[in-house]
Amino acid sequence: MPSKGQSQVIQFVLFFMIGLALFLSISGLFRGRIDVFTDDIAEQNRKTVNSYFSALAVKELVSCKECDNVNITTRISNTTAGAFTQVWLNTTHLVTITQPGAVRYATTVHNLTRGLVDAGGLQISSKPIILSYNKTQNILRILL
């Protein structure tokens, strides 16, 4: 028969194990929810950045009727929800990529014609991003 001191030690160990199990399960639940929130925020950031650059492209097309070249330099936040943002312009789409995970979001640039958009370089958000429109050649690109 265990003595009174031994039963208290056993009781302490059992309560400690139950408390630890509860703590780990609740923290795992919160960690899972944080990952879901982070993914949602990164997805909305990709959509917002694409809309922003699409609006800048339209602004370049309608501004300065007498100019041959129009450049707009902009910056976006370095990280959003811990994810770095990259912007890329290809012949048909404006693509926003978030790292880590290399998740992509692609949209057309306000349905501009295929000949208007030129393949532009991949720009990371830590550097200023220059969106350039050459009116004589009708080319829109991201300068490196």
DSSP file (Angstrom, degrees, kcal/mol; ACC not computed):
  #  RESIDUE AA STRUCTURE BP1 BP2  ACC     N-H-->O    O-->H-N    N-H-->O    O-->H-N    TCO  KAPPA ALPHA  PHI   PSI    X-CA   Y-CA   Z-CA
    1    1 A M              0   0    0      0, 0.0     2,-0.1     0, 0.0     0, 0.0   0.000 360.0 360.0 360.0 127.2    0.0    0.0    0.0
    2    2 A P        -     0   0    0      0, 0.0     2,-0.0     0, 0.0     0, 0.0  -0.358 360.0-119.6 -69.7 146.7    1.5    3.4   -1.0
    3    3 A S     >  -     0   0    0      1,-0.1     4,-1.9    -2,-0.1     5,-0.2  -0.266  29.5 -99.3 -78.1 171.3    2.2    5.8    1.7
    4    4 A K  H  > S+     0   0    0      1,-0.2     4,-1.5     2,-0.2     5,-0.1   0.855 122.6  52.4 -61.5 -37.2    0.6    9.3    1.8
    5    5 A G  H  > S+     0   0    0      1,-0.2     4,-1.6     2,-0.2    -1,-0.2   0.867 108.0  51.1 -67.4 -38.4    3.7   10.9    0.3
    6    6 A Q  H  > S+     0   0    0      1,-0.2     4,-2.3     2,-0.2    -2,-0.2   0.892 108.0  51.5 -68.3 -38.6    3.8    8.6   -2.6
    7    7 A S  H  X S+     0   0    0     -4,-1.9     4,-2.5     1,-0.2    -1,-0.2   0.854 108.4  52.1 -67.7 -33.7    0.1    9.1   -3.5
    8    8 A Q  H  X S+     0   0    0     -4,-1.5     4,-2.5     2,-0.2    -1,-0.2   0.884 109.8  49.0 -68.8 -37.0    0.7   12.9   -3.5
    9    9 A V  H  X S+     0   0    0     -4,-1.6     4,-2.5     2,-0.2    -2,-0.2   0.921 112.7  47.4 -66.3 -43.3    3.6   12.5   -5.9
   10   10 A I  H  X S+     0   0    0     -4,-2.3     4,-2.5     2,-0.2    -2,-0.2   0.912 112.8  49.5 -62.9 -43.0    1.6   10.3   -8.2
   11   11 A Q  H  X S+     0   0    0     -4,-2.5     4,-2.6     2,-0.2     5,-0.2   0.910 110.9  49.9 -62.5 -43.4   -1.3   12.8   -8.0
   12   12 A F  H  X S+     0   0    0     -4,-2.5     4,-2.5     1,-0.2    -2,-0.2   0.926 111.2  48.5 -61.1 -45.7    1.1   15.7   -8.8
   13   13 A V  H  X S+     0   0    0     -4,-2.5     4,-2.4     2,-0.2    -2,-0.2   0.907 112.2  49.1 -63.0 -42.6    2.5   13.8  -11.8
   14   14 A L  H  X S+     0   0    0     -4,-2.5     4,-2.5     2,-0.2    -2,-0.2   0.936 113.3  45.6 -63.0 -47.5   -1.0   13.0  -13.1
   15   15 A F  H  X S+     0   0    0     -4,-2.6     4,-2.6     1,-0.2    -2,-0.2   0.878 112.3  52.2 -64.3 -36.8   -2.2   16.6  -12.8
   16   16 A F  H  X S+     0   0    0     -4,-2.5     4,-2.6    -5,-0.2    -1,-0.2   0.928 110.7  47.3 -63.2 -44.5    1.0   17.8  -14.4
   17   17 A M  H  X S+     0   0    0     -4,-2.4     4,-2.4     2,-0.2    -2,-0.2   0.898 112.9  48.8 -64.9 -41.1    0.6   15.4  -17.4
   18   18 A I  H  X S+     0   0    0     -4,-2.5     4,-2.3     2,-0.2    -2,-0.2   0.930 113.3  47.3 -64.3 -45.1   -3.1   16.5  -17.8
   19   19 A G  H  X S+     0   0    0     -4,-2.6     4,-2.6     2,-0.2    -2,-0.2   0.902 112.4  49.3 -62.5 -42.3   -2.2   20.2  -17.7
   20   20 A L  H  X S+     0   0    0     -4,-2.6     4,-2.6     2,-0.2     5,-0.2   0.905 110.5  50.6 -64.1 -41.6    0.7   19.7  -20.1
   21   21 A A  H  X S+     0   0    0     -4,-2.4     4,-2.2     2,-0.2    -2,-0.2   0.913 112.1  47.1 -63.4 -42.6   -1.6   17.8  -22.5
   22   22 A L  H  X S+     0   0    0     -4,-2.3     4,-2.5     2,-0.2     5,-0.2   0.924 112.4  50.0 -63.7 -44.9   -4.3   20.6  -22.3
   23   23 A F  H  X S+     0   0    0     -4,-2.6     4,-2.5     1,-0.2     5,-0.2   0.925 112.5  46.6 -60.2 -46.1   -1.6   23.3  -22.9
   24   24 A L  H  X S+     0   0    0     -4,-2.6     4,-2.0     1,-0.2    -1,-0.2   0.882 113.2  48.5 -66.8 -38.3   -0.2   21.5  -25.9
   25   25 A S  H  X S+     0   0    0     -4,-2.2     4,-1.8    -5,-0.2    -1,-0.2   0.910 113.8  45.7 -69.8 -40.5   -3.6   20.8  -27.5
   26   26 A I  H  X S+     0   0    0     -4,-2.5     4,-2.2     2,-0.2    -2,-0.2   0.907 113.5  49.1 -68.7 -41.2   -4.7   24.4  -27.0
   27   27 A S  H  X S+     0   0    0     -4,-2.5     4,-2.4    -5,-0.2    -1,-0.2   0.877 110.0  52.3 -66.8 -35.2   -1.5   25.9  -28.3
   28   28 A G  H  X S+     0   0    0     -4,-2.0     4,-2.0    -5,-0.2    -1,-0.2   0.878 108.3  51.5 -64.7 -38.0   -1.7   23.5  -31.4
   29   29 A L  H  X S+     0   0    0     -4,-1.8     4,-1.8     2,-0.2    -2,-0.2   0.930 112.1  45.4 -63.4 -46.1   -5.2   24.8  -32.0
   30   30 A F  H  X S+     0   0    0     -4,-2.2     4,-2.3     1,-0.2    -2,-0.2   0.882 110.4  54.2 -65.8 -38.0   -4.1   28.4  -31.9
   31   31 A R  H  X S+     0   0    0     -4,-2.4     4,-1.8     1,-0.2    -1,-0.2   0.904 108.3  49.9 -63.1 -40.5   -1.0   27.7  -34.1
   32   32 A G  H  X S+     0   0    0     -4,-2.0     4,-1.7     1,-0.2    -1,-0.2   0.891 110.5  49.5 -63.9 -40.4   -3.3   26.1  -36.7
   33   33 A R  H  X S+     0   0    0     -4,-1.8     4,-2.5     1,-0.2    -2,-0.2   0.875 107.6  54.4 -67.6 -37.2   -5.6   29.2  -36.7
   34   34 A I  H  X S+     0   0    0     -4,-2.3     4,-2.6     1,-0.2    -1,-0.2   0.896 106.7  51.8 -63.8 -39.5   -2.6   31.5  -37.0
   35   35 A D  H  X S+     0   0    0     -4,-1.8     4,-2.2     2,-0.2    -1,-0.2   0.897 110.1  48.8 -63.1 -39.8   -1.5   29.7  -40.2
   36   36 A V  H  X S+     0   0    0     -4,-1.7     4,-2.2     2,-0.2    -2,-0.2   0.926 112.7  47.5 -65.6 -44.1   -5.0   30.0  -41.7
   37   37 A F  H  X S+     0   0    0     -4,-2.5     4,-2.5     1,-0.2    -2,-0.2   0.902 111.0  51.8 -62.9 -41.2   -5.1   33.7  -40.9
   38   38 A T  H  X S+     0   0    0     -4,-2.6     4,-2.5     1,-0.2    -1,-0.2   0.915 110.0  48.6 -62.2 -43.8   -1.6   34.2  -42.4
   39   39 A D  H  X S+     0   0    0     -4,-2.2     4,-2.2     2,-0.2    -1,-0.2   0.904 111.9  49.4 -63.2 -41.6   -2.6   32.4  -45.6
   40   40 A D  H  X S+     0   0    0     -4,-2.2     4,-2.3     2,-0.2    -2,-0.2   0.914 112.2  47.4 -63.6 -43.1   -5.8   34.6  -45.8
   41   41 A I  H  X S+     0   0    0     -4,-2.5     4,-2.2     1,-0.2    -2,-0.2   0.909 112.2  49.6 -65.7 -42.2   -3.9   37.8  -45.3
   42   42 A A  H  X S+     0   0    0     -4,-2.5     4,-2.2     2,-0.2    -1,-0.2   0.884 110.6  51.1 -64.4 -38.0   -1.2   36.8  -47.9
   43   43 A E  H  X S+     0   0    0     -4,-2.2     4,-2.0     2,-0.2    -2,-0.2   0.926 111.2  46.5 -65.0 -44.5   -3.9   35.9  -50.4
   44   44 A Q  H  X S+     0   0    0     -4,-2.3     4,-2.4     1,-0.2    -1,-0.2   0.861 110.3  54.7 -66.0 -34.5   -5.6   39.3  -49.9
   45   45 A N  H  X S+     0   0    0     -4,-2.2     4,-2.8     2,-0.2     5,-0.2   0.914 106.2  51.3 -64.1 -42.5   -2.3   41.0  -50.2
   46   46 A R  H  X S+     0   0    0     -4,-2.2     4,-2.2     1,-0.2    -2,-0.2   0.925 112.2  46.6 -60.0 -44.2   -1.6   39.4  -53.6
   47   47 A K  H  X S+     0   0    0     -4,-2.0     4,-2.2     2,-0.2    -1,-0.2   0.904 113.4  48.5 -64.8 -41.1   -4.9   40.5  -54.9
   48   48 A T  H  X S+     0   0    0     -4,-2.4     4,-2.5     2,-0.2    -2,-0.2   0.909 110.8  49.8 -66.9 -42.4   -4.5   44.0  -53.6
   49   49 A V  H  X S+     0   0    0     -4,-2.8     4,-2.5     2,-0.2     5,-0.2   0.908 111.1  50.1 -63.6 -41.6   -0.9   44.4  -55.1
   50   50 A N  H  X S+     0   0    0     -4,-2.2     4,-2.2    -5,-0.2    -1,-0.2   0.921 112.0  47.3 -62.5 -43.0   -2.2   43.1  -58.4
   51   51 A S  H  X S+     0   0    0     -4,-2.2     4,-2.3     2,-0.2    -2,-0.2   0.903 111.3  52.3 -63.7 -40.3   -5.1   45.7  -58.4
   52   52 A Y  H  X S+     0   0    0     -4,-2.5     4,-2.1     2,-0.2    -2,-0.2   0.931 112.5  43.1 -62.2 -47.3   -2.6   48.4  -57.4
   53   53 A F  H  X S+     0   0    0     -4,-2.5     4,-2.1     2,-0.2    -1,-0.2   0.842 111.8  54.5 -70.9 -32.1   -0.2   47.7  -60.2
   54   54 A S  H  X S+     0   0    0     -4,-2.2     4,-1.9    -5,-0.2    -1,-0.2   0.909 109.2  48.0 -64.7 -41.4   -3.1   47.3  -62.7
   55   55 A A  H  X S+     0   0    0     -4,-2.3     4,-2.3     1,-0.2    -2,-0.2   0.880 109.6  53.0 -65.8 -38.4   -4.4   50.8  -61.6
   56   56 A L  H  X S+     0   0    0     -4,-2.1     4,-2.3     2,-0.2    -1,-0.2   0.889 106.9  53.0 -62.9 -38.3   -0.9   52.2  -62.0
   57   57 A A  H  X S+     0   0    0     -4,-2.1     4,-1.9     2,-0.2    -2,-0.2   0.919 110.2  46.6 -63.9 -43.0   -0.7   50.8  -65.6
   58   58 A V  H  X S+     0   0    0     -4,-1.9     4,-1.7     1,-0.2    -1,-0.2   0.897 110.2  54.0 -65.4 -38.7   -4.0   52.5  -66.5
   59   59 A K  H  X S+     0   0    0     -4,-2.3     4,-1.1     1,-0.2    -2,-0.2   0.899 108.5  49.7 -61.4 -40.5   -2.7   55.7  -64.9
   60   60 A E  H  < S+     0   0    0     -4,-2.3    -1,-0.2     1,-0.2    -2,-0.2   0.882 107.9  54.1 -65.1 -37.7    0.4   55.5  -67.1
   61   61 A L  H  < S+     0   0    0     -4,-1.9    -1,-0.2     1,-0.2    -2,-0.2   0.852 116.4  35.9 -66.6 -34.3   -1.7   55.0  -70.2
   62   62 A V  H  < S+     0   0    0     -4,-1.7    -1,-0.2    -5,-0.1     2,-0.2   0.536 101.9  89.1 -99.3  -6.2   -3.9   58.0  -69.8
   63   63 A S  S  < S+     0   0    0     -4,-1.1     4,-0.1    -3,-0.2    -4,-0.0  -0.574  86.5  10.3 -92.6 155.9   -1.3   60.4  -68.3
   64   64 A C    >   -     0   0    0     -2,-0.2     3,-1.0     1,-0.1    -1,-0.2   0.930  61.2-166.1  47.3  78.0    1.0   62.8  -70.1
   65   65 A K  T 3  S+     0   0    0      1,-0.2    -1,-0.1    -3,-0.2    -2,-0.1   0.754  85.3  50.0 -64.2 -25.7   -0.3   62.7  -73.7
   66   66 A E  T 3  S+     0   0    0      2,-0.0    -1,-0.2     0, 0.0     2,-0.1   0.570  90.5  99.1 -91.1  -9.0    2.8   64.4  -75.1
   67   67 A C    <   -     0   0    0     -3,-1.0     3,-0.1     1,-0.1    68,-0.0  -0.470  56.0-157.8 -82.6 148.7    5.4   62.1  -73.4
   68   68 A D  S    S+     0   0    0      1,-0.3    67,-3.3    -2,-0.1    68,-0.7   0.828  83.5  29.7 -87.4 -38.8    7.1   59.2  -75.1
   69   69 A N  E     -A  134   0A   0     65,-0.2     2,-0.4    66,-0.1    -1,-0.3  -0.970  64.2-169.7-124.7 138.3    8.0   57.4  -71.9
   70   70 A V  E     -A  133   0A   0     63,-2.4    63,-2.9    -2,-0.4     2,-0.4  -0.995   7.4-174.2-126.9 125.8    6.2   57.4  -68.6
   71   71 A N  E     -A  132   0A   0     -2,-0.4     2,-0.5    61,-0.2    61,-0.2  -0.965   7.2-169.6-120.2 136.3    7.7   55.8  -65.5
   72   72 A I  E     -A  131   0A   0     59,-2.5    59,-2.9    -2,-0.4     2,-0.5  -0.990   7.9-160.5-122.9 122.4    6.1   55.4  -62.1
   73   73 A T  E     +A  130   0A   0     -2,-0.5     2,-0.3    57,-0.2    57,-0.2  -0.880  22.0 161.8-102.5 131.3    8.3   54.4  -59.2
   74   74 A T  E     -A  129   0A   0     55,-2.7    55,-3.4    -2,-0.5     2,-0.4  -0.934  26.9-144.6-142.9 164.1    6.5   52.8  -56.2
   75   75 A R        -     0   0    0     -2,-0.3     2,-0.3    53,-0.2    51,-0.1  -0.975   9.4-163.0-128.6 146.2    7.2   50.8  -53.2
   76   76 A I        -     0   0    0     49,-0.5     9,-0.1    -2,-0.4    -2,-0.0  -0.832  44.7 -72.0-119.7 166.1    5.1   48.1  -51.5
   77   77 A S        -     0   0    0     -2,-0.3     8,-0.3     1,-0.1     3,-0.1  -0.243  39.3-130.5 -60.0 143.9    5.4   46.8  -48.0
   78   78 A N  S    S+     0   0    0      1,-0.2     7,-0.8    48,-0.1     2,-0.4   0.931  86.3   6.5 -63.0 -48.7    8.4   44.5  -47.6
   79   79 A T  E     -D   84   0B   0      5,-0.2     2,-0.4    46,-0.1     5,-0.2  -0.986  58.6-164.7-135.6 147.8    6.5   41.7  -45.9
   80   80 A T  E >  S-D   83   0B   0      3,-2.1     3,-1.6    -2,-0.4   -35,-0.1  -0.985  85.0 -12.7-130.5 121.7    2.9   41.1  -45.2
   81   81 A A  T 3  S-     0   0    0     -2,-0.4   -39,-0.1     1,-0.3     3,-0.1   0.839 129.6 -56.6  55.8  35.0    2.0   38.4  -42.6
   82   82 A G  T 3  S+     0   0    0      1,-0.2     2,-0.4   -40,-0.0    -1,-0.3   0.561 112.9 119.0  78.6   8.4    5.7   37.3  -42.8
   83   83 A A  E <   -D   80   0B   0     -3,-1.6    -3,-2.1   -45,-0.1     2,-0.2  -0.917  59.4-134.4-113.1 132.2    5.6   36.7  -46.6
   84   84 A F  E     -DE  79  99B   0     15,-2.3    15,-2.5    -2,-0.4     2,-0.4  -0.582  21.8-137.8 -78.9 144.5    7.8   38.5  -49.1
   85   85 A T  E     - E   0  98B   0     -7,-0.8    40,-2.0    -8,-0.3     2,-0.4  -0.886  18.0-172.8-109.7 134.7    6.0   39.8  -52.2
   86   86 A Q  E     -FE 124  97B   0     11,-3.0    11,-2.8    -2,-0.4     2,-0.4  -0.968   8.6-154.3-123.7 142.5    7.3   39.6  -55.7
   87   87 A V  E     +FE 123  96B   0     36,-2.7    36,-2.7    -2,-0.4     2,-0.4  -0.956  15.0 175.8-119.8 135.0    5.8   41.2  -58.8
   88   88 A W  E     - E   0  95B   0      7,-2.8     7,-3.6    -2,-0.4     2,-0.5  -0.998  15.4-156.5-140.3 139.7    6.3   39.9  -62.3
   89   89 A L  E     + E   0  94B   0     -2,-0.4    31,-4.1    32,-0.3     5,-0.2  -0.971  17.6 174.5-119.5 118.3    4.8   41.1  -65.6
   90   90 A N        -     0   0    0      3,-2.7    31,-0.0    -2,-0.5    -2,-0.0  -0.501  51.1 -81.8-111.6-171.8    4.6   38.6  -68.5
   91   91 A T  S    S+     0   0    0      1,-0.2    26,-0.3    -2,-0.2    25,-0.1   0.698 124.4  18.0 -68.4 -18.7    3.0   39.0  -72.0
   92   92 A T  S    S+     0   0    0      1,-0.2     2,-0.3    23,-0.1    17,-0.3   0.629 121.9  35.8-123.3 -21.5   -0.6   38.2  -70.8
   93   93 A H        -     0   0    0     15,-0.2    -3,-2.7    16,-0.0     2,-0.6  -0.932  59.4-130.2-139.7 155.7   -0.7   38.6  -67.0
   94   94 A L  E     -EG  89 107B   0     13,-3.5    13,-2.2    -2,-0.3     2,-0.5  -0.947  37.2-161.0 -98.9 123.5    0.5   40.5  -64.0
   95   95 A V  E     -EG  88 106B   0     -7,-3.6    -7,-2.8    -2,-0.6     2,-0.5  -0.918  13.0-166.6-116.5 131.0    1.7   37.9  -61.5
   96   96 A T  E     -EG  87 105B   0      9,-2.7     9,-1.8    -2,-0.5     2,-0.4  -0.972  10.3-170.1-115.2 129.0    2.2   38.4  -57.7
   97   97 A I  E     -EG  86 104B   0    -11,-2.8   -11,-3.0    -2,-0.5     2,-0.4  -0.951   7.5-156.0-121.0 135.6    4.1   35.8  -55.8
   98   98 A T  E   > -EG  85 103B   0      5,-2.2     5,-1.5    -2,-0.4     4,-0.5  -0.936  23.2-118.9-112.4 138.1    4.5   35.5  -52.1
   99   99 A Q  E   5S+E   84   0B   0    -15,-2.5   -15,-2.3    -2,-0.4     2,-0.1  -0.926  84.1  49.2-115.2 142.0    7.4   33.7  -50.4
  100  100 A P  T   5S+     0   0    0      0, 0.0     3,-0.3     0, 0.0    -2,-0.1   0.520 126.5  22.7 -76.9 158.6    7.6   31.3  -48.6
  101  101 A G  T   5S-     0   0    0      1,-0.2    -2,-0.2    -2,-0.1   -18,-0.0   0.115  97.2-119.9 106.5 -19.9    5.5   28.9  -50.6
  102  102 A A  T   5 +     0   0    0     -4,-0.5     2,-0.4     1,-0.2    -3,-0.2   0.882  46.0 177.4  50.5  45.2    5.8   30.6  -54.0
  103  103 A V  E   < -G   98   0B   0     -5,-1.5    -5,-2.2    -3,-0.3     2,-0.3  -0.673  13.0-152.5 -81.1 131.1    2.0   31.0  -54.1
  104  104 A R  E     -G   97   0B   0     -2,-0.4     2,-0.4    -7,-0.2    -7,-0.2  -0.757  20.1-173.0-110.0 149.8    1.0   32.9  -57.3
  105  105 A Y  E     -G   96   0B   0     -9,-1.8    -9,-2.7    -2,-0.3     2,-0.4  -0.953  14.5-173.1-137.9 120.8   -1.9   35.2  -58.2
  106  106 A A  E     +G   95   0B   0     -2,-0.4     2,-0.3   -11,-0.2   -11,-0.2  -0.936   9.3 164.9-121.0 136.8   -2.2   36.2  -61.8
  107  107 A T  E     -G   94   0B   0    -13,-2.2   -13,-3.5    -2,-0.4     2,-0.2  -0.951  38.9-104.1-138.7 160.5   -4.6   38.7  -63.4
  108  108 A T        -     0   0    0     -2,-0.3     2,-1.6   -15,-0.2   -15,-0.2  -0.502  41.3-107.3 -77.3 157.4   -4.8   40.5  -66.7
  109  109 A V  S >  S-     0   0    0    -17,-0.3     3,-1.4     1,-0.2    -1,-0.1  -0.637  80.8 -56.0 -88.9  81.5   -3.9   44.2  -66.6
  110  110 A H  T 3  S-     0   0    0     -2,-1.6    -1,-0.2     1,-0.3   -59,-0.0   0.840  98.7 -64.9  48.4  40.5   -7.4   45.6  -67.0
  111  111 A N  T 3  S+     0   0    0      1,-0.2    -1,-0.3     3,-0.0     3,-0.1   0.816  83.3 171.0  57.2  35.0   -7.8   43.6  -70.2
  112  112 A L    <   -     0   0    0     -3,-1.4    -3,-0.2     1,-0.1    -1,-0.2  -0.416  42.3 -87.5 -71.1 154.5   -5.1   45.5  -72.0
  113  113 A T    >>  -     0   0    0      1,-0.1     3,-1.0    -2,-0.1     4,-0.8  -0.178  31.6-115.9 -66.5 156.7   -4.2   44.1  -75.4
  114  114 A R  T 34 S+     0   0    0      1,-0.3     3,-0.5     2,-0.2    -1,-0.1   0.855 112.6  56.2 -61.0 -38.2   -1.6   41.4  -75.7
  115  115 A G  T 34 S+     0   0    0      1,-0.2    -1,-0.3    24,-0.1    -2,-0.1   0.673  98.8  63.8 -70.6 -16.0    0.8   43.6  -77.7
  116  116 A L  T <4 S+     0   0    0     -3,-1.0    24,-2.4    23,-0.1     2,-0.5   0.875  90.9  68.4 -76.3 -37.4    0.9   46.2  -75.0
  117  117 A V  B  <  -b  140   0A   0     -4,-0.8     2,-0.3    -3,-0.5    24,-0.2  -0.724  64.7-165.8 -95.0 127.5    2.5   44.2  -72.2
  118  118 A D        -     0   0    0     22,-2.9     2,-0.3    -2,-0.5    24,-0.2  -0.777  38.1 -88.7-106.2 152.7    6.1   43.2  -72.5
  119  119 A A        -     0   0    0     -2,-0.3   -29,-0.3    22,-0.1     2,-0.2  -0.437  52.6-167.3 -61.8 123.3    7.8   40.6  -70.3
  120  120 A G        -     0   0    0    -31,-4.1   -31,-0.2    -2,-0.3    23,-0.1  -0.662  21.0 -93.3-110.6 168.0    9.1   42.4  -67.4
  121  121 A G        -     0   0    0     21,-1.6     2,-0.5    -2,-0.2   -32,-0.3  -0.304  39.1 -98.9 -80.4 162.7   11.5   41.4  -64.7
  122  122 A L        -     0   0    0    -34,-0.1     2,-0.4    -2,-0.1   -34,-0.2  -0.708  42.2-166.9 -79.8 123.5   10.7   39.9  -61.3
  123  123 A Q  E     -F   87   0B   0    -36,-2.7   -36,-2.7    -2,-0.5     2,-0.2  -0.950  10.7-144.4-117.5 131.6   10.9   42.5  -58.7
  124  124 A I  E >   -F   86   0B   0     -2,-0.4     3,-1.5   -38,-0.2   -38,-0.2  -0.631  24.9-117.3 -91.3 156.6   11.0   41.9  -55.0
  125  125 A S  T 3  S+     0   0    0    -40,-2.0   -49,-0.5     1,-0.3   -39,-0.1   0.601 104.4  73.2 -73.9 -10.8    9.2   44.2  -52.6
  126  126 A S  T 3  S+     0   0    0    -41,-0.2    -1,-0.3   -48,-0.1   -48,-0.1   0.672  95.2  60.2 -77.2 -13.4   12.3   45.4  -50.8
  127  127 A K  S <  S-     0   0    0     -3,-1.5   -51,-0.3   -49,-0.1     2,-0.1  -0.767 100.6 -93.1-108.5 155.5   13.4   47.5  -53.8
  128  128 A P        -     0   0    0      0, 0.0     2,-0.5     0, 0.0   -53,-0.2  -0.461  40.9-138.5 -63.2 139.7   11.6   50.3  -55.5
  129  129 A I  E     -A   74   0A   0    -55,-3.4   -55,-2.7    -2,-0.1     2,-0.6  -0.899  12.3-157.6-107.1 127.0    9.5   49.0  -58.4
  130  130 A I  E     -AC  73 143A   0     13,-0.8    13,-2.7    -2,-0.5     2,-0.6  -0.917   2.8-164.6-110.2 116.7    9.5   51.0  -61.6
  131  131 A L  E     -AC  72 142A   0    -59,-2.9   -59,-2.5    -2,-0.6     2,-0.4  -0.896  16.7-168.1 -98.5 121.8    6.5   50.5  -64.0
  132  132 A S  E     -AC  71 141A   0      9,-3.3     9,-2.8    -2,-0.6     2,-0.5  -0.910  14.7-168.6-120.2 137.4    7.4   51.9  -67.4
  133  133 A Y  E     -AC  70 140A   0    -63,-2.9   -63,-2.4    -2,-0.4     2,-0.8  -0.980   7.4-159.7-126.0 120.3    5.2   52.6  -70.4
  134  134 A N  E  >> -AC  69 139A   0      5,-3.0     5,-1.8    -2,-0.5     4,-1.1  -0.874   5.3-169.4 -97.8 109.0    6.8   53.4  -73.8
  135  135 A K  T  45S+     0   0    0    -67,-3.3    -1,-0.2    -2,-0.8   -66,-0.1   0.802  81.8  56.3 -73.1 -29.6    4.1   55.2  -75.8
  136  136 A T  T  45S+     0   0    0    -68,-0.7    -1,-0.2     1,-0.2   -67,-0.1   0.887 121.4  28.0 -70.7 -36.8    6.0   55.1  -79.1
  137  137 A Q  T  45S-     0   0    0    -69,-0.2    -2,-0.2     2,-0.1    -1,-0.2   0.480 103.8-127.9 -99.9  -5.0    6.4   51.3  -79.0
  138  138 A N  T  <5 +     0   0    0     -4,-1.1     2,-0.4     1,-0.2    -3,-0.2   0.931  56.9 148.2  58.2  50.2    3.2   50.7  -77.0
  139  139 A I  E   < - C   0 134A   0     -5,-1.8    -5,-3.0   -22,-0.1     2,-0.5  -0.965  33.2-166.0-123.3 130.2    5.1   48.6  -74.4
  140  140 A L  E     +bC 117 133A   0    -24,-2.4   -22,-2.9    -2,-0.4     2,-0.3  -0.951  25.2 153.9-110.9 130.5    4.4   48.3  -70.7
  141  141 A R  E     - C   0 132A   0     -9,-2.8    -9,-3.3    -2,-0.5     2,-0.6  -0.977  45.4-116.0-151.6 163.1    7.1   46.7  -68.5
  142  142 A I  E     - C   0 131A   0     -2,-0.3   -21,-1.6   -11,-0.2     2,-0.3  -0.927  36.6-140.5-100.1 121.7    8.6   46.5  -65.0
  143  143 A L  E       C   0 130A   0    -13,-2.7   -13,-0.8    -2,-0.6   -23,-0.1  -0.595 360.0 360.0 -85.2 144.0   12.1   47.8  -65.0
  144  144 A L              0   0    0     -2,-0.3    -1,-0.1   -15,-0.1   -22,-0.0   0.434 360.0 360.0 -88.1 360.0   14.8   46.1  -63.0
